[in-house]
């Protein structure tokens, strides 16, 4: 990988742009406008060619990270951003989903600030939101789930225990009363399910695995924690987001929970009889 040549500039700025979950028409208007002005785009691996076409005049540099393939080292990316901003006016760091969610954003911002380079964040649609849309569910539901936790069991290269968090520390504080969204968990889905069950989640808790949300080959698989604990998930290299909780149960089951909630609410609302002695 090498950076394109360019004349040193005094006004270079880096834009951290959320590319969304994959579909080119899910980028925000602001993201498209910034990409149209870009001189250089350093982009993640899981992006379609159609997304990159929003930057027709830019030099494209792949700096993606893949757990099962070649990956750019973070230190190299940090240096490349600084170098690019010193040579070009508009530099885009294009990240899948939203840059603020598991995007190593702070490390790259720290490198830019240390070099005195200006930056700005353009939010994108999260993989969690895209997965929920693909599955046809809300992540929250009145009387069923009033919190959402976005977590990952994966530990980055160079961090202690990066081969996998066998301790299940990632599950600390998670509640069966909410919805858990698991990123980068496809290969360890069975272990994740066993950890959640051990932390008090019912084995029959619904789970939906969403593969390649918003891509043409998008697919969903409905299962439970018990089934996932036994057999894990089939993984083919495509990104998988796991949705776990009562809010993602099949619609008939959700209706039963809703009726129970509304019945309990009506009982609680009934006036207490007054006895006159």
Backbone as CSV, one residue per row, in Angstrom:
resi,resn,N_x,N_y,N_z,CA_x,CA_y,CA_z,C_x,C_y,C_z
1,UNK,0.845,-1.189,0.000,0.000,0.000,0.000,0.879,1.238,0.000
2,UNK,0.541,2.218,-0.792,1.304,3.458,-0.827,0.355,4.622,-1.018
3,UNK,0.773,5.761,-0.518,-0.046,6.957,-0.643,0.216,7.636,-1.976
4,UNK,-0.815,8.236,-2.570,-0.603,8.970,-3.809,0.208,10.223,-3.553
5,UNK,0.921,10.659,-4.577,1.691,11.888,-4.454,0.749,13.073,-4.356
6,UNK,1.278,14.184,-3.945,0.459,15.384,-3.846,1.297,16.521,-3.330
7,UNK,0.843,17.730,-3.527,1.557,18.889,-3.042,1.193,19.140,-1.575
8,UNK,2.188,19.466,-0.752,1.875,19.772,0.649,0.846,20.893,0.740
9,UNK,-0.109,20.739,1.653,-1.125,21.760,1.845,-1.169,22.151,3.316
10,UNK,-1.660,23.329,3.573,-1.743,23.803,4.953,-3.135,23.617,5.530
11,UNK,-4.073,23.210,4.702,-5.473,23.161,5.144,-6.053,21.753,5.080
12,UNK,-5.211,20.734,5.032,-5.721,19.374,4.949,-6.613,19.022,6.131
13,UNK,-7.687,18.325,5.863,-8.631,17.923,6.902,-9.064,16.492,6.652
14,UNK,-9.242,15.740,7.731,-9.679,14.344,7.632,-11.134,14.249,8.073
15,UNK,-11.924,13.615,7.226,-13.337,13.380,7.526,-13.531,11.898,7.808
16,UNK,-14.023,11.575,8.992,-14.375,10.192,9.328,-15.830,9.990,8.913
17,UNK,-16.013,9.239,7.848,-17.339,9.110,7.241,-17.892,7.706,7.458
18,UNK,-19.123,7.635,7.947,-19.794,6.353,8.098,-20.374,5.898,6.771
19,UNK,-19.937,4.723,6.312,-20.404,4.198,5.032,-21.705,3.413,5.171
20,UNK,-22.207,3.272,6.409,-23.411,2.475,6.594,-23.116,0.992,6.478
21,UNK,-24.144,0.158,6.423,-23.967,-1.292,6.469,-23.545,-1.926,5.148
22,UNK,-23.638,-1.211,4.035,-23.228,-1.828,2.766,-23.909,-1.269,1.548
23,UNK,-25.207,-1.070,1.616,-25.950,-0.557,0.459,-25.535,0.883,0.168
24,UNK,-25.251,1.173,-1.097,-24.748,2.493,-1.473,-25.758,3.602,-1.237
25,UNK,-27.043,3.278,-1.261,-28.053,4.324,-1.081,-28.443,4.520,0.383
26,UNK,-27.692,3.909,1.293,-27.929,4.138,2.716,-26.942,5.127,3.320
27,UNK,-26.066,5.697,2.501,-25.204,6.762,2.991,-26.024,8.027,3.199
28,UNK,-25.585,8.860,4.130,-26.277,10.121,4.345,-25.923,11.111,3.228
29,UNK,-26.742,12.133,3.102,-26.469,13.182,2.110,-25.128,13.843,2.411
30,UNK,-24.852,14.094,3.678,-23.575,14.722,4.038,-22.405,13.831,3.641
31,UNK,-22.522,12.527,3.883,-21.442,11.605,3.512,-21.172,11.663,2.011
32,UNK,-22.229,11.671,1.226,-22.069,11.706,-0.234,-21.404,13.009,-0.676
33,UNK,-21.777,14.110,-0.056,-21.182,15.393,-0.421,-19.693,15.440,-0.083
34,UNK,-19.322,14.886,1.054,-17.905,14.867,1.425,-17.115,13.961,0.488
35,UNK,-17.648,12.791,0.180,-16.961,11.871,-0.723,-16.779,12.480,-2.106
36,UNK,-17.738,13.262,-2.564,-17.641,13.882,-3.883,-16.473,14.864,-3.959
37,UNK,-16.059,15.410,-2.814,-14.953,16.377,-2.771,-13.620,15.735,-2.426
38,UNK,-13.630,14.447,-2.111,-12.436,13.802,-1.556,-11.290,13.723,-2.558
39,UNK,-10.086,13.989,-2.058,-8.866,13.766,-2.830,-8.344,12.349,-2.616
40,UNK,-8.468,11.873,-1.395,-8.000,10.537,-1.020,-9.049,9.905,-0.114
41,UNK,-9.311,8.607,-0.315,-10.221,7.859,0.566,-9.486,6.619,1.065
42,UNK,-9.311,6.542,2.369,-8.776,5.335,3.002,-9.980,4.572,3.538
43,UNK,-10.237,3.389,2.985,-11.521,2.728,3.249,-11.370,1.344,3.855
44,UNK,-12.401,0.960,4.591,-12.475,-0.373,5.183,-12.667,-1.444,4.119
45,UNK,-12.567,-2.707,4.559,-12.654,-3.826,3.625,-14.090,-4.125,3.204
46,UNK,-15.020,-4.069,4.151,-16.383,-4.513,3.877,-17.224,-3.394,3.272
47,UNK,-16.808,-2.916,2.111,-17.548,-1.880,1.400,-17.747,-2.315,-0.045
48,UNK,-18.897,-1.990,-0.606,-19.164,-2.353,-1.996,-18.522,-1.332,-2.944
49,UNK,-18.291,-1.763,-4.178,-17.778,-0.841,-5.194,-18.739,0.328,-5.391
50,UNK,-20.045,0.053,-5.251,-21.037,1.116,-5.442,-20.871,2.225,-4.412
51,UNK,-20.482,1.883,-3.196,-20.232,2.909,-2.175,-19.033,3.756,-2.572
52,UNK,-17.975,3.111,-3.048,-16.762,3.840,-3.419,-16.975,4.727,-4.639
53,UNK,-17.980,4.416,-5.429,-18.256,5.249,-6.607,-18.744,6.646,-6.237
54,UNK,-19.131,6.856,-4.981,-19.505,8.194,-4.540,-18.292,9.124,-4.477
55,UNK,-17.079,8.566,-4.611,-15.851,9.376,-4.589,-15.141,9.248,-5.936
56,UNK,-15.717,9.801,-7.007,-15.197,9.545,-8.356,-13.812,10.116,-8.621
57,UNK,-13.424,11.171,-7.919,-12.136,11.812,-8.208,-11.043,11.427,-7.225
58,UNK,-11.348,10.579,-6.270,-10.399,10.290,-5.199,-9.490,9.113,-5.524
59,UNK,-8.295,9.149,-4.961,-7.433,7.974,-4.936,-7.930,7.079,-3.807
60,UNK,-8.120,5.798,-4.094,-8.687,4.862,-3.123,-7.584,3.984,-2.531
61,UNK,-7.559,3.904,-1.220,-6.556,3.103,-0.522,-7.277,2.161,0.435
62,UNK,-7.135,0.864,0.244,-7.782,-0.128,1.102,-6.963,-0.301,2.379
63,UNK,-7.599,-0.076,3.505,-6.913,-0.233,4.796,-7.764,-1.081,5.741
64,UNK,-8.517,-2.004,5.175,-9.452,-2.787,5.972,-8.778,-3.816,6.843
65,UNK,-9.538,-4.274,7.836,-9.092,-5.325,8.751,-10.027,-6.511,8.598
66,UNK,-9.459,-7.677,8.357,-10.247,-8.909,8.252,-9.640,-9.945,9.164
67,UNK,-10.495,-10.596,9.958,-9.970,-11.576,10.910,-9.398,-12.803,10.221
68,UNK,-9.800,-13.056,8.977,-9.341,-14.254,8.281,-8.533,-13.912,7.032
69,UNK,-7.986,-12.704,6.969,-7.243,-12.320,5.781,-6.271,-11.198,6.072
70,UNK,-5.702,-10.639,4.996,-4.738,-9.564,5.149,-5.392,-8.342,5.778
71,UNK,-4.670,-7.700,6.688,-5.189,-6.527,7.373,-4.110,-5.469,7.461
72,UNK,-4.540,-4.208,7.404,-3.617,-3.103,7.583,-3.374,-2.904,9.079
73,UNK,-2.129,-2.717,9.457,-1.808,-2.466,10.856,-2.315,-1.079,11.249
74,UNK,-2.820,-0.977,12.473,-3.380,0.295,12.914,-2.348,1.417,12.904
75,UNK,-1.128,1.117,13.298,-0.101,2.159,13.311,0.146,2.696,11.907
76,UNK,0.074,1.805,10.900,0.271,2.254,9.512,-0.883,3.171,9.091
77,UNK,-2.100,2.801,9.455,-3.260,3.626,9.112,-3.134,5.009,9.740
78,UNK,-2.726,5.051,11.006,-2.574,6.336,11.685,-1.581,7.225,10.941
79,UNK,-0.445,6.648,10.574,0.567,7.437,9.861,0.064,7.853,8.486
80,UNK,-0.655,6.956,7.809,-1.154,7.256,6.464,-2.138,8.412,6.483
81,UNK,-2.981,8.476,7.507,-3.928,9.585,7.610,-3.199,10.918,7.774
82,UNK,-2.199,10.913,8.621,-1.431,12.143,8.838,-0.728,12.557,7.548
83,UNK,-0.066,11.605,6.890,0.650,11.914,5.652,-0.299,12.418,4.570
84,UNK,-1.459,11.767,4.452,-2.423,12.163,3.427,-2.932,13.578,3.672
85,UNK,-3.196,13.914,4.933,-3.708,15.249,5.249,-2.665,16.330,5.028
86,UNK,-1.399,15.964,5.042,-0.340,16.937,4.775,-0.120,17.151,3.278
87,UNK,-0.698,16.268,2.456,-0.530,16.361,1.007,-1.809,16.774,0.281
88,UNK,-2.961,16.578,0.932,-4.236,16.788,0.249,-5.197,17.550,1.145
89,UNK,-6.095,18.292,0.515,-7.028,19.138,1.257,-8.151,18.344,1.906
90,UNK,-8.696,17.368,1.183,-9.846,16.615,1.696,-9.497,15.128,1.722
91,UNK,-9.351,14.599,2.918,-9.023,13.184,3.118,-10.207,12.533,3.830
92,UNK,-10.661,11.418,3.315,-11.782,10.700,3.926,-11.309,9.366,4.474
93,UNK,-11.616,9.134,5.730,-11.438,7.804,6.329,-12.823,7.177,6.343
94,UNK,-13.074,6.276,5.403,-14.410,5.709,5.202,-14.537,4.408,5.976
95,UNK,-15.427,4.417,6.964,-15.585,3.272,7.856,-16.966,2.652,7.694
96,UNK,-17.029,1.333,7.715,-18.315,0.653,7.628,-19.196,0.987,8.820
97,UNK,-20.508,1.034,8.584,-21.436,1.352,9.667,-21.277,2.786,10.116
98,UNK,-21.152,2.972,11.428,-20.933,4.298,12.006,-19.521,4.343,12.571
99,UNK,-18.770,5.419,12.318,-17.378,5.462,12.783,-17.220,5.344,14.290
100,UNK,-18.261,5.698,15.057,-18.134,5.721,16.513,-18.399,4.361,17.165
101,UNK,-18.735,3.344,16.378,-19.046,2.031,16.945,-18.009,1.009,16.473
102,UNK,-17.129,0.590,17.382,-16.093,-0.402,17.100,-15.281,-0.043,15.847
103,UNK,-14.930,1.225,15.718,-14.210,1.665,14.533,-12.787,2.126,14.789
104,UNK,-12.260,1.913,15.988,-10.919,2.391,16.364,-10.775,3.888,16.093
105,UNK,-11.844,4.585,16.292,-11.886,6.007,15.965,-10.929,6.822,16.824
106,UNK,-10.917,6.563,18.124,-10.104,7.373,19.023,-8.617,7.287,18.701
107,UNK,-8.158,6.090,18.321,-6.739,5.945,18.002,-6.350,6.826,16.818
108,UNK,-7.213,6.881,15.815,-6.902,7.670,14.629,-7.030,9.168,14.906
109,UNK,-8.013,9.549,15.718,-8.150,10.953,16.103,-6.932,11.395,16.913
110,UNK,-6.476,10.541,17.824,-5.301,10.887,18.629,-4.096,11.182,17.741
111,UNK,-3.901,10.368,16.692,-2.770,10.571,15.787,-2.892,11.895,15.053
112,UNK,-4.105,12.238,14.628,-4.311,13.501,13.915,-4.098,14.699,14.836
113,UNK,-4.628,14.617,16.047,-4.486,15.746,16.964,-3.028,15.954,17.358
114,UNK,-2.286,14.854,17.502,-0.865,14.979,17.822,-0.108,15.681,16.707
115,UNK,-0.614,15.558,15.464,0.025,16.199,14.311,-0.587,17.553,13.987
116,UNK,-1.569,17.978,14.780,-2.190,19.279,14.555,-3.100,19.326,13.344
117,UNK,-3.744,18.214,13.017,-4.587,18.127,11.824,-6.064,18.148,12.231
118,UNK,-6.848,18.930,11.511,-8.274,19.069,11.788,-9.028,17.825,11.318
119,UNK,-10.154,17.549,11.976,-10.953,16.368,11.619,-12.422,16.621,11.961
120,UNK,-13.278,15.780,11.368,-14.716,15.868,11.629,-15.339,14.500,11.393
121,UNK,-16.407,14.198,12.130,-17.094,12.910,12.030,-18.420,13.092,11.301
122,UNK,-18.670,12.233,10.334,-19.957,12.177,9.640,-20.603,10.838,10.011
123,UNK,-21.652,10.815,10.819,-22.236,9.557,11.278,-22.816,8.727,10.136
124,UNK,-22.945,7.440,10.387,-23.551,6.538,9.414,-24.542,5.605,10.076
125,UNK,-25.323,4.918,9.283,-26.265,3.921,9.809,-25.475,2.756,10.390
126,UNK,-25.811,2.371,11.600,-25.077,1.296,12.264,-25.464,-0.076,11.715
127,UNK,-24.553,-1.026,11.888,-24.868,-2.407,11.543,-26.009,-2.927,12.405
128,UNK,-26.091,-2.453,13.654,-27.184,-2.872,14.541,-28.532,-2.450,13.969
129,UNK,-28.629,-1.195,13.533,-29.883,-0.718,12.956,-30.228,-1.426,11.668
130,UNK,-29.221,-1.676,10.829,-29.466,-2.375,9.565,-29.896,-3.809,9.799
131,UNK,-29.295,-4.461,10.794,-29.661,-5.844,11.101,-31.092,-5.921,11.621
132,UNK,-31.468,-4.980,12.482,-32.837,-4.961,12.996,-33.832,-4.746,11.857
133,UNK,-33.490,-3.857,10.926,-34.373,-3.616,9.779,-34.499,-4.860,8.917
134,UNK,-33.387,-5.549,8.699,-33.411,-6.767,7.889,-34.268,-7.844,8.538
135,UNK,-34.209,-7.914,9.865,-34.979,-8.931,10.587,-36.438,-8.515,10.776
136,UNK,-36.752,-7.242,10.511,-38.121,-6.766,10.664,-38.528,-6.543,12.097
137,UNK,-37.578,-6.079,12.926,-37.861,-5.879,14.347,-37.383,-4.516,14.813
138,UNK,-38.003,-4.041,15.878,-37.455,-2.935,16.648,-36.530,-3.531,17.702
139,UNK,-35.462,-2.822,18.029,-34.561,-3.310,19.071,-35.127,-3.076,20.468
140,UNK,-36.099,-2.180,20.550,-36.785,-1.938,21.823,-38.264,-2.221,21.626
141,UNK,-38.927,-2.540,22.723,-40.370,-2.783,22.625,-40.995,-2.527,23.985
142,UNK,-42.058,-1.765,23.969,-42.736,-1.392,25.215,-43.154,-2.636,25.990
143,UNK,-42.729,-2.682,27.243,-43.081,-3.798,28.092,-42.237,-5.036,27.884
144,UNK,-41.326,-5.023,26.909,-40.507,-6.207,26.611,-39.018,-5.891,26.730
145,UNK,-38.563,-4.825,26.083,-37.143,-4.474,26.108,-37.008,-2.958,26.132
146,UNK,-36.424,-2.451,27.193,-36.281,-1.000,27.321,-34.815,-0.569,27.310
147,UNK,-33.914,-1.470,26.922,-32.508,-1.118,26.792,-31.893,-1.924,25.650
148,UNK,-30.850,-1.374,25.063,-30.107,-2.054,24.001,-28.630,-2.002,24.356
149,UNK,-27.969,-3.148,24.316,-26.535,-3.223,24.559,-25.838,-3.688,23.294
150,UNK,-24.875,-2.897,22.815,-24.072,-3.272,21.652,-22.701,-3.681,22.156
151,UNK,-22.349,-4.933,21.945,-21.100,-5.462,22.499,-20.398,-6.332,21.462
152,UNK,-19.131,-6.622,21.729,-18.399,-7.576,20.916,-17.560,-8.455,21.828
153,UNK,-17.518,-9.757,21.561,-16.657,-10.639,22.350,-15.220,-10.652,21.831
154,UNK,-14.989,-9.981,20.713,-13.687,-10.051,20.075,-12.710,-9.064,20.706
155,UNK,-11.481,-9.526,20.919,-10.420,-8.690,21.455,-9.410,-8.461,20.341
156,UNK,-9.028,-7.215,20.139,-8.151,-6.872,19.032,-6.752,-7.444,19.159
157,UNK,-6.115,-7.608,18.016,-4.731,-8.084,17.979,-3.847,-7.150,18.789
158,UNK,-2.981,-7.754,19.602,-2.094,-6.951,20.431,-2.638,-6.699,21.822
159,UNK,-3.928,-6.982,22.030,-4.499,-6.829,23.359,-4.413,-8.158,24.095
160,UNK,-4.357,-8.114,25.439,-4.301,-9.364,26.203,-5.481,-10.269,25.873
161,UNK,-5.201,-11.550,25.612,-6.258,-12.511,25.330,-6.918,-12.339,23.993
162,UNK,-6.198,-11.821,22.973,-6.846,-11.486,21.706,-7.360,-12.699,20.950
163,UNK,-6.960,-13.890,21.346,-7.477,-15.086,20.675,-8.923,-15.376,21.064
164,UNK,-9.430,-14.694,22.067,-10.833,-14.900,22.478,-10.979,-14.689,23.968
165,UNK,-12.045,-14.028,24.364,-12.276,-13.740,25.778,-13.012,-14.909,26.407
166,UNK,-12.253,-15.925,26.823,-12.858,-17.129,27.387,-13.556,-16.827,28.713
167,UNK,-13.178,-15.727,29.361,-13.770,-15.403,30.660,-15.201,-14.918,30.538
168,UNK,-15.591,-14.484,29.339,-16.936,-13.942,29.170,-17.089,-12.556,29.756
169,UNK,-15.977,-11.868,29.981,-16.047,-10.531,30.562,-16.851,-9.551,29.728
170,UNK,-16.958,-9.793,28.441,-17.737,-8.901,27.564,-19.210,-8.876,27.961
171,UNK,-19.664,-9.913,28.668,-21.087,-10.022,29.015,-21.419,-9.377,30.354
172,UNK,-20.428,-8.806,31.026,-20.699,-8.176,32.316,-21.746,-7.075,32.170
173,UNK,-22.762,-7.120,33.007,-23.775,-6.073,33.022,-24.915,-6.255,32.043
174,UNK,-24.838,-7.255,31.171,-25.935,-7.468,30.221,-27.171,-7.998,30.947
175,UNK,-28.345,-7.607,30.451,-29.585,-7.968,31.132,-30.537,-8.704,30.193
176,UNK,-31.155,-9.795,30.677,-32.167,-10.482,29.878,-33.386,-9.620,29.571
177,UNK,-33.537,-8.497,30.266,-34.702,-7.634,30.047,-34.504,-6.672,28.880
178,UNK,-33.352,-6.738,28.217,-33.093,-5.859,27.083,-32.778,-6.652,25.831
179,UNK,-32.246,-5.955,24.831,-31.812,-6.587,23.590,-30.296,-6.458,23.508
180,UNK,-29.643,-7.565,23.225,-28.188,-7.580,23.075,-27.865,-7.680,21.592
181,UNK,-27.015,-6.785,21.115,-26.546,-6.826,19.733,-25.068,-7.190,19.765
182,UNK,-24.735,-8.300,19.144,-23.359,-8.801,19.150,-22.707,-8.557,17.798
183,UNK,-21.610,-7.805,17.803,-20.809,-7.572,16.605,-19.633,-8.566,16.591
184,UNK,-19.225,-8.948,15.388,-18.013,-9.769,15.207,-18.042,-11.022,16.073
185,UNK,-19.187,-11.686,16.087,-19.354,-12.841,16.961,-19.701,-14.112,16.203
186,UNK,-19.746,-14.066,14.868,-20.199,-15.225,14.115,-19.402,-16.484,14.389
187,UNK,-18.085,-16.359,14.473,-17.239,-17.545,14.660,-17.280,-18.075,16.080
188,UNK,-17.716,-17.254,17.022,-17.765,-17.685,18.423,-19.190,-17.622,18.959
189,UNK,-20.171,-17.782,18.066,-21.571,-17.662,18.476,-21.941,-18.687,19.534
190,UNK,-21.447,-19.912,19.395,-21.757,-20.940,20.379,-21.235,-20.585,21.754
191,UNK,-20.009,-20.109,21.802,-19.419,-19.699,23.079,-20.186,-18.522,23.669
192,UNK,-20.577,-17.576,22.823,-21.337,-16.415,23.306,-22.666,-16.847,23.908
193,UNK,-23.348,-17.768,23.244,-24.641,-18.247,23.743,-24.467,-18.926,25.097
194,UNK,-23.436,-19.740,25.229,-23.203,-20.424,26.512,-22.889,-19.416,27.622
195,UNK,-22.154,-18.369,27.273,-21.842,-17.333,28.262,-23.107,-16.618,28.718
196,UNK,-23.984,-16.261,27.780,-25.207,-15.561,28.148,-26.112,-16.438,29.010
197,UNK,-26.212,-17.701,28.674,-27.025,-18.618,29.491,-26.460,-18.691,30.903
198,UNK,-25.131,-18.768,31.009,-24.495,-18.817,32.323,-24.712,-17.531,33.105
199,UNK,-24.966,-16.417,32.399,-25.198,-15.131,33.051,-26.670,-14.880,33.346
200,UNK,-27.528,-15.885,33.170,-28.918,-15.749,33.572,-29.924,-15.613,32.451
201,UNK,-29.480,-15.629,31.203,-30.415,-15.597,30.080,-31.060,-16.983,29.928
202,UNK,-32.361,-17.011,29.673,-33.049,-18.281,29.475,-32.543,-18.963,28.203
203,UNK,-32.372,-20.282,28.217,-31.940,-20.985,27.008,-32.883,-20.786,25.823
204,UNK,-34.176,-20.501,26.100,-35.119,-20.317,24.988,-35.190,-18.865,24.507
205,UNK,-34.269,-18.020,24.967,-34.236,-16.634,24.508,-34.064,-16.593,22.992
206,UNK,-34.923,-15.857,22.280,-34.805,-15.784,20.818,-33.518,-15.082,20.389
207,UNK,-33.002,-15.510,19.246,-31.833,-14.874,18.643,-32.027,-14.858,17.135
208,UNK,-31.567,-13.797,16.509,-31.613,-13.696,15.052,-30.216,-13.369,14.558
209,UNK,-29.698,-14.215,13.681,-28.412,-13.955,13.043,-28.685,-13.305,11.693
210,UNK,-28.162,-12.109,11.503,-28.357,-11.380,10.256,-27.035,-11.352,9.502
211,UNK,-27.049,-11.913,8.345,-25.839,-12.024,7.516,-25.901,-10.982,6.408
212,UNK,-24.832,-10.181,6.291,-24.707,-9.214,5.200,-25.915,-8.280,5.117
213,UNK,-26.262,-7.659,6.228,-27.423,-6.761,6.262,-27.290,-5.667,5.212
214,UNK,-28.341,-5.481,4.442,-28.504,-4.477,3.372,-27.792,-4.824,2.075
215,UNK,-27.006,-5.907,2.052,-26.346,-6.337,0.818,-27.328,-7.165,-0.010
216,UNK,-27.060,-7.371,-1.302,-27.977,-8.172,-2.134,-28.181,-9.586,-1.620
217,UNK,-27.165,-10.157,-0.965,-27.282,-11.533,-0.461,-27.639,-11.580,1.022
218,UNK,-28.253,-10.535,1.524,-28.680,-10.481,2.919,-29.527,-11.705,3.273
219,UNK,-29.339,-12.222,4.490,-30.122,-13.380,4.943,-30.261,-13.326,6.457
220,UNK,-31.349,-13.887,6.969,-31.561,-13.962,8.416,-31.827,-15.403,8.820
221,UNK,-31.394,-15.735,10.012,-31.614,-17.077,10.562,-32.127,-16.935,11.987
222,UNK,-33.298,-17.504,12.255,-33.877,-17.449,13.588,-33.456,-18.678,14.382
223,UNK,-33.082,-18.451,15.633,-32.641,-19.556,16.462,-32.898,-19.186,17.923
224,UNK,-32.336,-19.917,18.847,-32.414,-19.616,20.276,-31.013,-19.744,20.857
225,UNK,-30.858,-19.241,22.072,-29.548,-19.382,22.709,-29.182,-20.852,22.890
226,UNK,-30.165,-21.689,23.238,-29.873,-23.112,23.447,-29.376,-23.760,22.166
227,UNK,-30.055,-23.506,21.054,-29.640,-24.095,19.775,-28.284,-23.566,19.346
228,UNK,-28.051,-22.294,19.572,-26.773,-21.698,19.184,-25.652,-22.230,20.074
229,UNK,-25.950,-22.457,21.341,-24.943,-22.997,22.248,-24.498,-24.392,21.818
230,UNK,-25.443,-25.151,21.252,-25.103,-26.510,20.808,-24.355,-26.522,19.480
231,UNK,-24.822,-25.721,18.536,-24.280,-25.843,17.183,-23.623,-24.624,16.593
232,UNK,-23.600,-23.517,17.318,-23.002,-22.303,16.771,-23.746,-21.814,15.543
233,UNK,-23.026,-21.159,14.638,-23.600,-20.643,13.401,-22.704,-21.006,12.224
234,UNK,-23.314,-21.203,11.079,-22.534,-21.398,9.860,-21.951,-20.048,9.453
235,UNK,-20.645,-20.011,9.214,-19.952,-18.760,8.887,-19.254,-18.923,7.549
236,UNK,-19.447,-17.927,6.659,-18.829,-18.021,5.328,-17.980,-16.795,4.997
237,UNK,-17.603,-16.038,6.011,-16.784,-14.865,5.773,-17.552,-13.575,5.623
238,UNK,-18.864,-13.643,5.453,-19.695,-12.438,5.358,-19.968,-11.913,6.772
239,UNK,-20.157,-10.616,6.927,-20.385,-10.061,8.270,-21.705,-10.550,8.854
240,UNK,-21.680,-10.890,10.144,-22.865,-11.369,10.850,-23.083,-10.505,12.089
241,UNK,-24.321,-10.067,12.272,-24.726,-9.377,13.490,-25.763,-10.251,14.182
242,UNK,-25.592,-10.453,15.485,-26.527,-11.259,16.267,-27.416,-10.363,17.117
243,UNK,-28.719,-10.587,17.026,-29.690,-9.888,17.858,-30.259,-10.892,18.847
244,UNK,-30.177,-10.602,20.128,-30.595,-11.555,21.155,-31.547,-10.866,22.122
245,UNK,-32.720,-11.489,22.354,-33.656,-10.948,23.334,-35.096,-11.175,22.928
246,UNK,-35.991,-10.929,23.870,-37.414,-11.159,23.632,-37.976,-10.236,22.553
247,UNK,-37.369,-9.078,22.367,-37.889,-8.141,21.371,-37.758,-8.668,19.951
248,UNK,-36.887,-9.649,19.730,-36.705,-10.170,18.374,-37.347,-11.545,18.215
249,UNK,-38.290,-11.866,19.096,-39.049,-13.102,18.935,-39.935,-12.993,17.698
250,UNK,-40.394,-14.125,17.220,-41.326,-14.103,16.089,-42.577,-13.334,16.492
251,UNK,-43.241,-12.744,15.517,-44.322,-11.800,15.785,-45.410,-12.391,16.673
252,UNK,-45.776,-13.658,16.489,-46.837,-14.253,17.309,-46.430,-14.300,18.768
253,UNK,-45.166,-14.640,19.021,-44.688,-14.678,20.401,-44.667,-13.280,21.002
254,UNK,-44.294,-12.289,20.200,-44.300,-10.911,20.680,-45.712,-10.467,21.046
255,UNK,-46.692,-10.858,20.228,-48.077,-10.484,20.513,-48.539,-11.084,21.837
256,UNK,-48.101,-12.316,22.131,-48.479,-12.939,23.399,-47.872,-12.178,24.569
257,UNK,-46.613,-11.769,24.436,-45.971,-10.983,25.494,-46.675,-9.643,25.663
258,UNK,-47.047,-9.018,24.532,-47.729,-7.730,24.598,-49.074,-7.856,25.309
259,UNK,-49.816,-8.917,24.984,-51.121,-9.101,25.633,-50.956,-9.299,27.138
260,UNK,-49.918,-10.047,27.524,-49.665,-10.256,28.945,-49.330,-8.937,29.628
261,UNK,-48.480,-8.125,28.970,-48.104,-6.826,29.526,-49.322,-5.924,29.688
262,UNK,-50.176,-5.871,28.657,-51.339,-5.004,28.723,-52.336,-5.502,29.761
263,UNK,-52.447,-6.837,29.910,-53.330,-7.376,30.929,-52.861,-7.026,32.325
264,UNK,-51.530,-7.140,32.555,-50.979,-6.779,33.862,-51.195,-5.298,34.147
265,UNK,-51.069,-4.468,33.104,-51.243,-3.036,33.300,-52.689,-2.706,33.661
266,UNK,-53.641,-3.390,33.020,-55.046,-3.143,33.327,-55.389,-3.576,34.746
267,UNK,-54.834,-4.706,35.167,-55.096,-5.175,36.532,-54.550,-4.174,37.537
268,UNK,-53.328,-3.663,37.254,-52.710,-2.696,38.166,-53.491,-1.394,38.220
269,UNK,-54.204,-1.086,37.132,-54.922,0.193,37.047,-56.316,0.124,37.666
270,UNK,-56.797,-1.095,37.974,-58.145,-1.228,38.543,-58.206,-0.556,39.914
271,UNK,-59.264,0.167,40.187,-59.370,0.845,41.490,-59.490,-0.163,42.626
272,UNK,-58.884,0.175,43.731,-58.972,-0.671,44.908,-60.324,-0.472,45.582
273,UNK,-61.044,-1.576,45.833,-62.364,-1.418,46.485,-62.248,-0.712,47.829
274,UNK,-63.201,0.151,48.079,-63.221,0.858,49.356,-64.288,0.189,50.227
275,UNK,-63.894,-0.265,51.384,-64.824,-0.913,52.316,-65.278,0.097,53.354
276,UNK,-66.572,0.285,53.420,-67.128,1.216,54.408,-67.711,0.384,55.554
277,UNK,-67.117,0.508,56.728,-67.560,-0.303,57.853,-68.616,0.390,58.701
